[in-house]
Amino acid sequence: MRQQKRQSDFQVRNKKCNFCKEKVVAIDYKDVATISKYLNRWNKIQPGSRSGVCAKHQRWLTVAIKRARFLALMPYTVK
């Protein structure tokens, strides 16, 4: 028989928002190196739960990525 997993068997990992730690006022779309950390290998935007970014900065990050893509600073898809 399979053992049932209890809630205490899982370790909860709190991720702190990197932008909150550094007290970032705005996320710049021209800073491609910083923005590209929050994309997966298919150039999709990672969700906040995966990347550890808070909701406010996730919205700012999404807008910055979309602006960088529109201005051809970043690719939309993998080549």
N, C-alpha and C positions, 0 to 999 in steps of 0.2 A: 504494500500500500504506500501511496505517496504521502509524505508528510505535508501538513499544511503550513504555509509560511505565516508567521505572525508579523504584526506591524513592527515589533521590536527587532526583527531580523534584518530590516532594511536600514541602511545608514542614510540619513538625510544630509545632503551637502548643500549648504547655503552658499550661493554665489553672490558676491557683492558686485555691484555695477562699477566697472572701471571708470566710467565717465563721472559718476558721483564721487568716487575716491579722489580723482584729480580735479574735481570741481570745475568741470568743463562748462563754459557758458554757451558755446555753439559748436556744432559739428560741421567742419568745413568739407564741402564736396570735392575740393581740389586736393585734399589730403588722401590720395588713393591708397597709400600704404596702410593707413589706419583703418580705412573703410573696408579694405579687402580682407581683413581678418574676420569679418562677420559674414562672409560668404562661404558656402560649402563648395565642394569640388565641381559642382555643376553650375556655379555662379548664381545660386539661389540664395536669397536672404535667409539667414538662420533665424528661427523664432527666439524670442527673448528668454524663454525657459531653457533653451539650449546654450545660448551665448552668454547668459548671465547678466543681461542688460535690463535695467528697469524700464517700465512702460513708457515713461516720458522720453528717455533717451532712445528707446527702440523706435519711436515715431520719428524723432530727429534723424536717426541713422537711416531709416527707410527713405526719407525724403532726400537725404544727401546721396545715397546710392542711386536713386532714380535720376537725380540731377546729373550726377557724374556719367551715368549711362547715356543720357540724352545728349550730353556734350561730347560723347565719344572718348571720354577719359577711361572708361571701363567697358568691357564687352558685356553684351546681354547674355550670350550663351558661350559654351565651350567650343573651341574650334575643332 
